[in-house]
Amino acid sequence: MIKKIVKSIFVFLIFVIILFNAVVIFTGRFYLYNAICNTYLKGRNGPSPTEYLIFENRKIEAINPSPLLKSKFYSSSSLSKETGKKLNAVRAFAFVVIKGDSLLHEQYWDEFSDTSHTNSFSVAKTYCSILLGCALKDGYIKSLDEPVGQYISEFSQGTKAKITLRNLVTMTSGIGFNESYINPFAYPAEGYYSDDVLKASCKYEMDAEPGQIFKYLSGNSALLGICITRAVGKPLAQYLSERLWKDLQCEKPAWWSLDKKNGQEKGFCCINSNATDFARIGMLYLNYGQWNGKQIIDSEYVANSIVPFNCKEEDGTANHTYGYSWWLTNYNGENIFYARGILGQYVICVPSKKLVIVKLGRKRPNPGKNHTPENVGVCIDAALALYK
């Protein structure tokens, strides 16, 4: 009896393996091999913030490193036990608070430290937006209303020819990307594990007219990254190093994951750095693009980035959620803008308090209301409790 059961299980597994390979070969989704090897075969059902070494990466050089100033109140207060429990529940491993231009608090858990390289995931979308602002200031790109087809030939005809860089950065392209995070055939899995991010991003048809509806889709940022690369004539990681890592005096080199060796950076994902260097983009935007007296990005671009773009939400209401790849919300009367990644990576800005909060983690929190994860409020409350 036992032999029959074992034999049946073996036959079933062989059938599943054959069927899986047939699906991969028939559909051309060879990225699924990479996905399975790095998730289920490692005891996980999704990506990890520490797995950047499974990909090819391009280095983001720290050309002009300088540590952040420390507040006179640096680490003079501790997180409450209740906050600690809430952060532990989402497996946080870094929590950093900046007030003005000074480091007020930093805390790390487990094996992580201020030098750990971890994946920002979709915080990279915000970096792409910032690089778009840099490219505008540098003259590589003349206008946000330049058509995507000017840089990617697959978008030069039909309705796709109407899509502009502004549509990509505001998530209003109208392209019908499948953004499911549990479907292995959807865009996030393919974009993350594929060896050809351009091909993965060009095969979807239109769902709506460009510029009309905000719909958060990773493929938009992937396309934006490709457009910026072609506009500036250099890899995104190199441009990021020259225009932000250098001017913001980031302390440590970082890595941007590629689709393949010497390939394209994943514009929707995967800048691997540390909490205090991530915090610097929040500090930059709280100062409307200025750093140490130098205007790195035009203040008007920054101002437009952190207010709702004029379009509709999917439910037909006015967009109140998204600017130029910055998330927007109101928390207890405070207008907040923030960048976020899928496993609870946040760069949160509280303008009225001149606070920047960075939280890095390993677990996706509850979505919350109006697109805002509940854990964002936890981070803000914790920072305000430390506020001096």
HUZI-V32787 format. One record per helix or strand of 2 or more residues. SS is the DSSP state (H for helix, E for strand). FROM is the first residue (numbers start at 1). TO is the last residue. If there is no record, write none. Layout:
ss = [SS;SS]
from = [FROM;FROM]
to = [TO;TO]
This chain:
ss = [H;H;H;H;E;E;H;E;E;E;H;H;H;H;H;H;H;H;H;E;E;H;E;E;H;E;E;E;H;E;H]
from = [2;31;40;52;57;69;81;92;102;118;123;148;153;158;165;187;197;218;236;254;271;275;290;294;299;327;334;345;351;355;374]
to = [27;37;42;54;60;70;89;99;108;119;138;150;155;162;169;193;202;232;245;258;273;286;291;295;305;331;341;350;353;361;386]
